[in-house]
Amino acid sequence: MKSLFLKIFLSFWAAWALSLVLAILLTIAMRPARHGIESQSPQILAEAVNAYQTAGERGAHDYMEELWHTQHVRAFVFDPAGHELSGRRVPSWIEDVRQGGPAGGDAAPGSAARGGPPHHRGWMDKLLPDRILRQALTLDGKRYTIVLELPPGPGVFFGPHDVPSLWIAIAVILSGLMCYLLAWSMTSPVARLRKAAQSLAAGDLSARTGAPKGGRRDELAELMRDFDRMAERIEGLVDSQSRLLKDVSHELRSPLARLSVALGLARQRATPEIENSLNRIELEADRLNQLIQRLLTIARLESGTDGLRKTRLSLRELVEQAAHDAEYEIPGRCCRVTTTADAKDEFLVEADPELLRSAVENVVRNATRYTAEGTTVEVRLERQPAAPGEAREIIVRVLDCGPGVPDQALAKIFEPFYRLDDARNRQTGGAGLGLSIADRAIRLHGGQLRASNRKEGGLEVEIRIPAVAPV
C-alpha cells in the first residue's frame, strides 16, 4: 500500500506546486508595463488637486474612484499637512511610503521619493503591486504628494469579479495531465496482466506479463511478478502431466503387445471350456489398447498445432460419413442418425481431415450411446451469418433424445476421464475421453465446442468451426 499511496500523494502535491509556480510565472510575464502610468502621474496629481480645489473631498474622491474603475490604479494624494484629499482611510503601507519608507517598487525617475535610491527587485517582489511616489509644487507654492499602486492587469491572475480564472485553468490542466500520467502508470500493468490472463485462460500456458525483475517495486509490479510465477508453475505442472501421460501410455503398449501374443498362443492350446475366458481377455485387451491410443491422441493434441496437416475439405461430406458409420455401429437398438444440411452448400473448411473426422465421430458416437432406444440422433449443418468484418462460422449441431446432463456438469463433460455416472459409463464402455479429444481437436482448428440441454429432453452439442470462402 505504501508505494501506491506515496505515488498518489506526491502526484497530488506536485500538480498543485506546478500550478502555483506556473501561475506566478505567467502573472509576472503578463504584467502590464508601468512606464505608461509613470508618465501620467504628474497629470493625475494635477487633476486630483484640481478636483479637490473645485469640489472638495467629494470631488477628489469621485476622481480617485473613476481612476480605479477606468485604469485599475489606486491613487492617494496628500496635501503639505499630510491630509489625504479624498478623505479616505489611508492604509499603513501608504503612510509608510509617504513618510519615506520602502515603496515596494522603484520610484519613478526624477521623482522626489524619500525612500532612498532605487533597489533591484527580486522575483517575490515582482508579485507585489507596483507603487509609485511623486511630489509636485502647485502654482500657489504648495507641495502635494501622490502615491500610486498598480495592481496586475485585469484578467491576468484574477478575472472579472476577482475570480481566479487563470489559477483555475492552470490547476485543471496540470492536474488533468498529472492524473492522466498517474492513471497510465497504474492501468498499463493492469492491461498487461489482463491480456496475459486472457491468453492463459485460452490455453496459452506460455503467456506472461513481462514484468521486469527489478525497477518498479509497487504493488502492481509485484502482482505481475506473482502472476508470472503462477503461470510458470501451471505450465510446468501441465507439461509434466502431459509427459507422464505420454510416457505411461508408451510403457503400457509393450506389456499389452506381449499379452496379445500370449493370448494367441493360449488360443492354440485352449479347450472349449476356457474359450469364453480367453474371449473376455481379448475384449478387455482391445479396450485397453483403445484407451492407450486415446491417451496418446490427447497428449499429441496438448502439444499444439505443429502436427496439423490442414487442407480444404467438405465438412458436409465428412459429417454424413461420420453419421453413417455411427448408425452402422448401433445395431439392435432401433436408433437412427440423420443429417440435415443445405443441399447446395458444401460447407468448406480448412482442417486436418483425420483429426476433424475423429472429433465429429466422437460427438456423434457419444450421442448414439446415450440416446433413448428407438429414437433418432439429428446432425444439423448450418452456416452462421456474420456481421461485416467478422469471420463466418459453420455450426454442426448434434441432438440426441437421452437423459441430458445436469447444468453444473455441462462444462465438465469435456474434461479427460470425467464421468457423469460411473455405472453407465462402464456399461457403455466409455472412458471419458471421447468428448475431451473432440474439444481439443476443435480448439486446434480455431473453433469451440459447447453443450446444452434441450427443452424437449436430451443433449445438444454444438461444434463451431471457421468457414472458408468457396473457390
C-alpha positions as CSV (number, residue, x, y, z in Angstrom):
1,M,0.0,0.0,0.0
2,K,2.9,2.4,0.8
3,S,4.1,2.6,-2.8
4,L,0.8,3.4,-4.5
5,F,-0.2,5.7,-1.6
6,L,3.1,7.6,-1.9
7,K,2.7,7.9,-5.7
8,I,-0.8,9.3,-5.5
9,F,0.1,11.6,-2.6
10,L,3.2,13.0,-4.4
11,S,1.3,13.4,-7.7
12,F,-1.4,15.4,-6.0
13,W,1.0,17.9,-4.4
14,A,3.2,18.0,-7.5
15,A,0.2,19.1,-9.5
16,W,-0.6,21.9,-7.1
17,A,3.0,23.0,-6.8
18,L,3.4,23.2,-10.6
19,S,0.1,25.1,-10.8
20,L,1.3,27.6,-8.3
21,V,4.7,28.1,-10.0
22,L,3.2,28.4,-13.5
23,A,0.6,30.8,-12.3
24,I,3.3,33.0,-10.7
25,L,5.5,32.9,-13.8
26,L,2.5,33.8,-16.1
27,T,1.5,36.6,-13.8
28,I,5.0,38.1,-13.9
29,A,5.2,37.6,-17.7
30,M,1.8,39.1,-18.4
31,R,2.1,42.1,-16.1
32,P,1.3,45.3,-17.9
33,A,4.2,47.8,-18.3
34,R,4.3,50.5,-15.7
35,H,6.0,53.3,-17.6
36,G,2.7,54.4,-19.1
37,I,1.2,55.2,-15.6
38,E,4.5,56.7,-14.5
39,S,4.4,59.3,-17.3
40,Q,0.8,60.1,-16.4
41,S,1.5,60.6,-12.7
42,P,2.0,64.4,-12.9
43,Q,-1.2,64.8,-14.8
44,I,-3.1,62.5,-12.3
45,L,-1.7,64.6,-9.4
46,A,-2.7,67.9,-11.1
47,E,-6.2,66.6,-11.9
48,A,-6.7,65.3,-8.4
49,V,-5.6,68.6,-6.8
50,N,-7.9,70.5,-9.3
51,A,-10.8,68.2,-8.4
52,Y,-10.2,68.9,-4.7
53,Q,-9.9,72.6,-5.2
54,T,-13.1,72.6,-7.3
55,A,-15.4,70.3,-5.3
56,G,-13.6,69.5,-2.1
57,E,-13.1,66.0,-0.7
58,R,-16.1,64.7,-2.6
59,G,-14.6,65.8,-5.9
60,A,-11.2,64.2,-5.1
61,H,-13.0,61.0,-4.0
62,D,-15.0,60.8,-7.2
63,Y,-11.9,61.4,-9.3
64,M,-10.0,58.6,-7.4
65,E,-12.8,56.2,-7.9
66,E,-13.1,56.9,-11.6
67,L,-9.3,56.4,-11.9
68,W,-9.6,53.0,-10.2
69,H,-12.5,51.8,-12.4
70,T,-11.0,53.0,-15.7
71,Q,-7.3,52.2,-15.2
72,H,-7.3,49.9,-12.1
73,V,-4.9,52.3,-10.4
74,R,-5.2,53.2,-6.7
75,A,-4.1,56.8,-6.0
76,F,-3.7,58.7,-2.7
77,V,-2.9,62.4,-2.8
78,F,-1.7,64.2,0.3
79,D,-1.5,68.0,0.9
80,P,1.5,69.6,2.7
81,A,0.0,68.9,6.1
82,G,-0.3,65.1,5.3
83,H,-4.1,65.1,4.8
84,E,-5.4,62.7,2.1
85,L,-7.5,64.9,-0.2
86,S,-10.4,62.4,-0.7
87,G,-10.9,61.8,3.0
88,R,-10.4,58.0,2.6
89,R,-8.8,55.8,5.3
90,V,-5.2,55.5,4.4
91,P,-3.5,52.1,4.6
92,S,-0.5,51.9,6.9
93,W,1.8,50.9,4.0
94,I,0.7,54.1,2.1
95,E,1.6,56.2,5.1
96,D,5.0,54.5,5.3
97,V,5.7,55.2,1.7
98,R,4.7,58.9,2.1
99,Q,6.9,59.3,5.1
100,G,9.9,57.8,3.3
101,G,9.5,54.0,3.8
102,P,10.1,51.4,1.0
103,A,7.7,51.9,-1.8
104,G,7.6,48.2,-2.8
105,G,8.8,49.2,-6.2
106,D,11.2,51.6,-7.8
107,A,10.4,55.2,-7.6
108,A,9.9,56.9,-10.9
109,P,12.9,58.6,-12.4
110,G,13.0,62.2,-11.3
111,S,10.5,61.7,-8.5
112,A,11.1,63.1,-5.1
113,A,10.6,59.8,-3.3
114,R,12.4,59.8,0.0
115,G,12.7,56.1,0.4
116,G,16.4,56.0,-0.7
117,P,17.8,55.0,-4.1
118,P,16.0,52.5,-6.3
119,H,16.7,48.9,-5.4
120,H,16.7,45.8,-7.6
121,R,13.5,43.8,-7.2
122,G,13.6,40.1,-6.6
123,W,11.1,37.7,-8.1
124,M,9.0,37.7,-5.0
125,D,8.9,41.5,-5.1
126,K,7.5,41.3,-8.6
127,L,4.4,39.7,-7.3
128,L,3.6,42.7,-5.1
129,P,1.8,45.7,-6.6
130,D,3.9,48.4,-8.2
131,R,4.0,51.5,-6.0
132,I,5.0,55.0,-7.3
133,L,5.6,58.1,-5.2
134,R,5.8,61.6,-6.7
135,Q,5.8,65.1,-5.3
136,A,5.0,68.3,-7.1
137,L,4.5,72.1,-6.4
138,T,1.3,73.8,-7.5
139,L,1.1,77.4,-8.7
140,D,0.4,78.7,-5.2
141,G,3.7,77.1,-4.0
142,K,2.1,74.1,-2.0
143,R,3.8,70.7,-2.2
144,Y,1.5,67.8,-2.8
145,T,2.4,64.1,-2.7
146,I,0.9,61.3,-4.8
147,V,1.3,57.6,-4.1
148,L,0.1,55.2,-6.9
149,E,-0.4,51.5,-6.6
150,L,-0.5,49.5,-9.9
151,P,-2.2,46.1,-9.4
152,P,-1.8,43.3,-12.1
153,G,-3.7,44.0,-15.2
154,P,-7.3,42.8,-15.4
155,G,-7.8,39.2,-16.2
156,V,-4.1,38.3,-15.7
157,F,-4.3,36.3,-12.5
158,F,-7.8,37.2,-11.3
159,G,-10.5,37.5,-13.8
160,P,-13.7,39.6,-13.7
161,H,-15.2,40.0,-10.3
162,D,-12.0,38.8,-8.6
163,V,-12.5,35.2,-9.8
164,P,-9.1,33.4,-10.1
165,S,-9.7,32.2,-13.6
166,L,-6.0,31.8,-14.6
167,W,-5.2,29.8,-11.5
168,I,-8.3,27.6,-12.0
169,A,-7.4,27.0,-15.7
170,I,-3.8,26.1,-14.8
171,A,-4.8,23.9,-11.9
172,V,-7.3,22.0,-14.1
173,I,-4.9,21.5,-17.0
174,L,-1.9,20.4,-14.8
175,S,-4.0,18.2,-12.5
176,G,-5.6,16.6,-15.6
177,L,-2.1,15.9,-17.0
178,M,-0.9,14.5,-13.7
179,C,-4.0,12.3,-13.3
180,Y,-3.6,11.0,-16.9
181,L,0.1,10.1,-16.2
182,L,-0.8,8.5,-12.9
183,A,-3.7,6.6,-14.5
184,W,-1.5,5.4,-17.3
185,S,1.2,4.3,-14.8
186,M,-1.4,2.3,-12.9
187,T,-3.5,0.9,-15.8
188,S,-0.6,-0.1,-18.0
189,P,0.4,-3.1,-15.8
190,V,-3.3,-3.9,-15.3
191,A,-3.8,-4.1,-19.0
192,R,-0.8,-6.3,-19.5
193,L,-2.0,-8.5,-16.6
194,R,-5.5,-8.8,-18.1
195,K,-4.1,-9.7,-21.6
196,A,-1.9,-12.4,-20.1
197,A,-4.8,-13.8,-18.0
198,Q,-7.0,-14.0,-21.1
199,S,-4.2,-15.8,-23.1
200,L,-3.7,-18.2,-20.2
201,A,-7.5,-18.9,-20.0
202,A,-7.5,-19.5,-23.7
203,G,-4.9,-22.3,-23.3
204,D,-1.7,-20.4,-24.0
205,L,0.4,-21.5,-21.0
206,S,3.4,-19.6,-22.1
207,A,1.6,-16.2,-21.6
208,R,3.5,-13.8,-19.3
209,T,3.0,-10.2,-18.2
210,G,6.7,-9.4,-18.9
211,A,7.2,-7.8,-15.5
212,P,10.8,-6.6,-15.1
213,K,12.8,-8.3,-12.4
214,G,13.9,-5.0,-10.9
215,G,13.0,-1.4,-11.3
216,R,9.3,-0.8,-10.4
217,R,8.5,-2.1,-6.9
218,D,5.0,-1.1,-6.2
219,E,2.0,-3.4,-5.6
220,L,1.0,-3.7,-9.2
221,A,4.5,-4.7,-10.3
222,E,4.6,-7.3,-7.5
223,L,1.2,-8.6,-8.7
224,M,2.6,-9.0,-12.2
225,R,5.6,-10.9,-10.9
226,D,3.4,-13.2,-8.8
227,F,1.2,-13.9,-11.9
228,D,4.3,-14.8,-14.0
229,R,5.4,-17.2,-11.2
230,M,2.0,-18.7,-11.0
231,A,1.8,-19.1,-14.8
232,E,5.2,-20.7,-14.9
233,R,4.2,-23.1,-12.2
234,I,1.0,-24.0,-14.0
235,E,2.8,-24.6,-17.3
236,G,5.3,-26.8,-15.6
237,L,2.6,-28.9,-13.9
238,V,0.6,-29.3,-17.2
239,D,3.8,-30.2,-19.1
240,S,4.8,-32.7,-16.5
241,Q,1.3,-34.2,-16.6
242,S,1.3,-34.4,-20.4
243,R,4.8,-36.1,-20.3
244,L,3.6,-38.5,-17.7
245,L,0.5,-39.4,-19.7
246,K,2.6,-39.9,-22.8
247,D,5.3,-42.0,-21.1
248,V,2.8,-44.2,-19.3
249,S,0.9,-44.8,-22.5
250,H,4.0,-45.8,-24.3
251,E,5.2,-48.1,-21.5
252,L,1.8,-49.8,-21.4
253,R,2.0,-50.7,-25.1
254,S,4.9,-53.2,-24.6
255,P,3.2,-55.4,-22.0
256,L,-0.1,-55.1,-23.9
257,A,1.7,-56.4,-27.1
258,R,3.1,-59.3,-25.1
259,L,-0.3,-60.0,-23.7
260,S,-1.7,-60.2,-27.2
261,V,1.0,-62.7,-28.2
262,A,0.4,-64.8,-25.1
263,L,-3.3,-64.7,-25.8
264,G,-2.8,-66.0,-29.3
265,L,-0.6,-68.9,-28.0
266,A,-3.1,-69.7,-25.4
267,R,-5.9,-70.0,-28.0
268,Q,-3.9,-72.6,-29.9
269,R,-4.0,-74.9,-26.8
270,A,-7.3,-73.8,-25.4
271,T,-10.1,-76.2,-24.7
272,P,-13.7,-75.2,-25.3
273,E,-14.2,-74.7,-21.5
274,I,-11.8,-71.8,-21.3
275,E,-12.7,-70.2,-24.7
276,N,-15.1,-67.7,-23.1
277,S,-12.4,-66.6,-20.6
278,L,-10.0,-66.0,-23.5
279,N,-12.6,-64.0,-25.4
280,R,-13.1,-61.9,-22.3
281,I,-9.4,-61.3,-22.0
282,E,-9.2,-60.3,-25.7
283,L,-12.1,-57.8,-25.2
284,E,-10.5,-56.1,-22.3
285,A,-7.1,-56.0,-24.1
286,D,-8.8,-54.3,-27.0
287,R,-10.4,-51.8,-24.7
288,L,-7.1,-51.1,-23.0
289,N,-5.4,-50.7,-26.4
290,Q,-8.1,-48.1,-27.5
291,L,-7.7,-46.3,-24.2
292,I,-3.9,-46.1,-24.7
293,Q,-4.5,-44.8,-28.2
294,R,-6.8,-42.1,-27.0
295,L,-4.4,-41.1,-24.3
296,L,-1.7,-40.7,-26.9
297,T,-4.1,-38.7,-29.0
298,I,-4.8,-36.3,-26.1
299,A,-1.1,-35.9,-25.4
300,R,-0.4,-35.1,-29.1
301,L,-3.3,-32.5,-29.1
302,E,-2.0,-30.9,-26.0
303,S,1.4,-30.4,-27.6
304,G,0.0,-27.8,-30.1
305,T,-0.7,-27.3,-33.8
306,D,2.7,-28.4,-35.1
307,G,1.4,-31.8,-36.3
308,L,-1.7,-30.5,-38.1
309,R,-1.9,-31.1,-41.9
310,K,-4.7,-28.8,-42.9
311,T,-6.4,-29.0,-46.3
312,R,-9.6,-27.7,-47.8
313,L,-12.4,-30.2,-47.4
314,S,-16.1,-30.5,-47.4
315,L,-17.5,-30.6,-43.9
316,R,-20.8,-31.8,-45.3
317,E,-19.3,-35.0,-46.7
318,L,-17.3,-35.6,-43.6
319,V,-20.3,-35.3,-41.3
320,E,-22.5,-37.5,-43.5
321,Q,-19.8,-40.2,-43.4
322,A,-19.5,-40.0,-39.6
323,A,-23.3,-40.2,-39.2
324,H,-23.5,-43.3,-41.5
325,D,-20.7,-45.1,-39.6
326,A,-22.3,-44.3,-36.2
327,E,-25.6,-45.6,-37.3
328,Y,-23.9,-48.8,-38.5
329,E,-22.3,-49.4,-35.1
330,I,-25.5,-49.4,-33.1
331,P,-27.5,-52.4,-34.4
332,G,-30.3,-53.8,-32.3
333,R,-31.3,-50.5,-30.7
334,C,-33.6,-49.3,-33.5
335,C,-31.9,-45.9,-33.5
336,R,-31.3,-43.8,-36.5
337,V,-28.8,-41.0,-37.3
338,T,-30.0,-38.4,-39.7
339,T,-28.2,-35.5,-41.3
340,T,-29.8,-32.2,-42.3
341,A,-28.0,-29.6,-44.4
342,D,-28.5,-27.2,-47.3
343,A,-28.2,-29.3,-50.5
344,K,-26.3,-26.6,-52.3
345,D,-23.7,-25.9,-49.7
346,E,-20.5,-28.0,-49.3
347,F,-19.6,-26.2,-46.1
348,L,-15.9,-25.9,-46.9
349,V,-13.3,-25.6,-44.1
350,E,-9.5,-25.7,-43.7
351,A,-8.8,-28.6,-41.4
352,D,-6.8,-31.8,-40.7
353,P,-9.1,-34.4,-42.2
354,E,-8.3,-37.3,-39.8
355,L,-8.4,-35.0,-36.7
356,L,-11.6,-33.3,-37.6
357,R,-13.3,-36.6,-38.5
358,S,-12.2,-38.0,-35.1
359,A,-13.8,-35.0,-33.4
360,V,-17.1,-35.3,-35.2
361,E,-17.3,-39.1,-34.8
362,N,-16.7,-38.8,-31.0
363,V,-19.5,-36.3,-30.6
364,V,-21.9,-38.4,-32.8
365,R,-21.0,-41.7,-31.1
366,N,-21.5,-40.2,-27.7
367,A,-25.0,-39.1,-28.8
368,T,-25.9,-42.6,-30.1
369,R,-24.5,-44.2,-26.9
370,Y,-26.9,-42.3,-24.6
371,T,-30.0,-41.6,-26.8
372,A,-33.1,-43.5,-25.9
373,E,-33.8,-46.7,-27.7
374,G,-35.9,-46.3,-30.8
375,T,-35.1,-42.6,-31.1
376,T,-33.2,-40.5,-33.8
377,V,-30.0,-38.6,-33.4
378,E,-30.1,-35.5,-35.5
379,V,-27.0,-33.9,-37.0
380,R,-27.6,-30.4,-38.5
381,L,-25.2,-28.4,-40.6
382,E,-25.7,-24.6,-40.6
383,R,-23.8,-21.6,-41.8
384,Q,-23.7,-18.8,-39.2
385,P,-24.4,-15.4,-40.7
386,A,-21.6,-12.9,-39.8
387,A,-21.6,-9.2,-39.5
388,P,-19.3,-7.2,-41.9
389,G,-15.6,-7.7,-40.9
390,E,-16.3,-10.8,-38.9
391,A,-15.2,-14.4,-39.8
392,R,-18.0,-16.7,-40.9
393,E,-18.6,-20.0,-39.0
394,I,-20.1,-23.3,-39.7
395,I,-22.2,-24.9,-37.0
396,V,-22.6,-28.6,-36.5
397,R,-25.4,-29.4,-34.1
398,V,-25.7,-33.0,-32.7
399,L,-29.0,-33.6,-30.9
400,D,-30.0,-36.8,-29.0
401,C,-33.0,-37.9,-27.0
402,G,-31.2,-39.1,-23.9
403,P,-31.4,-38.1,-20.3
404,G,-29.3,-35.0,-20.7
405,V,-26.7,-33.7,-18.3
406,P,-27.1,-31.6,-15.1
407,D,-26.4,-27.9,-15.8
408,Q,-23.5,-27.8,-13.4
409,A,-21.8,-30.6,-15.3
410,L,-22.2,-29.2,-18.8
411,A,-18.7,-27.7,-18.9
412,K,-17.0,-30.7,-17.2
413,I,-18.0,-33.3,-19.7
414,F,-15.2,-32.1,-21.9
415,E,-12.6,-32.8,-19.3
416,P,-10.5,-36.0,-19.5
417,F,-11.8,-39.0,-17.5
418,Y,-14.8,-37.1,-16.3
419,R,-17.7,-39.5,-15.8
420,L,-21.2,-38.3,-15.0
421,D,-22.3,-41.8,-14.0
422,D,-19.6,-44.5,-13.4
423,A,-22.1,-47.4,-13.7
424,R,-23.5,-46.1,-17.0
425,N,-20.0,-45.5,-18.4
426,R,-18.8,-49.0,-17.5
427,Q,-21.9,-50.4,-19.1
428,T,-21.4,-48.5,-22.4
429,G,-17.6,-49.0,-22.3
430,G,-16.8,-45.2,-22.1
431,A,-13.6,-44.0,-20.5
432,G,-14.5,-40.2,-20.5
433,L,-12.0,-39.3,-23.3
434,G,-14.1,-39.0,-26.4
435,L,-15.5,-35.5,-25.8
436,S,-12.2,-34.4,-24.4
437,I,-10.4,-35.4,-27.6
438,A,-13.1,-33.7,-29.7
439,D,-12.9,-30.5,-27.6
440,R,-9.1,-30.2,-28.1
441,A,-9.3,-31.1,-31.8
442,I,-11.9,-28.4,-32.4
443,R,-9.9,-25.8,-30.5
444,L,-6.8,-26.5,-32.5
445,H,-8.9,-25.6,-35.6
446,G,-9.9,-22.2,-34.1
447,G,-13.4,-23.4,-33.2
448,Q,-15.2,-24.2,-30.0
449,L,-17.4,-27.0,-28.6
450,R,-20.4,-26.3,-26.3
451,A,-23.1,-28.5,-24.8
452,S,-26.6,-27.5,-23.6
453,N,-29.8,-29.4,-22.5
454,R,-32.7,-29.4,-24.9
455,K,-36.1,-28.1,-23.7
456,E,-37.8,-31.2,-25.1
457,G,-35.2,-33.5,-23.4
458,G,-31.8,-34.7,-24.5
459,L,-28.4,-33.1,-25.0
460,E,-27.4,-30.7,-27.8
461,V,-23.7,-30.5,-28.6
462,E,-22.7,-27.5,-30.8
463,I,-19.5,-27.6,-32.9
464,R,-18.4,-24.2,-34.3
465,I,-15.5,-24.1,-36.8
466,P,-14.3,-21.2,-39.1
467,A,-15.5,-21.5,-42.7
468,V,-13.6,-20.7,-45.8
469,A,-15.0,-19.0,-48.9
470,P,-15.7,-21.3,-51.9
471,V,-13.3,-21.2,-54.8
